[in-house]
Amino acid sequence: MSESVPLSIIIPTLNEQGVIEVCLDHLQPLRAMGVEIIVSDGGSVDRTCELAAPYADKVINGERGRSCQMNTGAGIARGQYFLFLHADTQLPEDFSVALLLGA
């Protein structure tokens, strides 16, 4: 059994090459603190997976459909908690502080 992490952020994607790097780059400080980043792709035909790979702990491919992708990502996640994030959104700048303080 793999070691648990405090939080897994699961990002369902489909043809998100225009926004995925910005989304994942914004999450790198959290990743450095031990947060797991999972990109769950639904069959992109663009460079989404290729662009995501350096910024994520796991990039997986599965059945298309947001709920399917979220479930597939959750199925391999090691976090005590899951956060599902759209590729075109960003967490607030103070999210890492809130995470550390348990607020």
HELIX and SHEET records of a PDB file:
HELIX    1   1 ILE A   20  HIS A   26  1                                   7    
HELIX    2   2 GLN A   28  ALA A   32  1                                   5    
HELIX    3   3 THR A   48  ALA A   52  1                                   5    
HELIX    4   4 ALA A   53  TYR A   55  5                                   3    
HELIX    5   5 ARG A   66  ILE A   76  1                                  11    
HELIX    6   6 PHE A   95  LEU A  101  1                                   7    
SHEET    1   A 4 LYS A  58  ASN A  61  0                                        
SHEET    2   A 4 GLU A  36  ASP A  41  1                                        
SHEET    3   A 4 VAL A   5  THR A  13  1                                        
SHEET    4   A 4 GLY A  79  PHE A  84  1                                        
END                                                                             
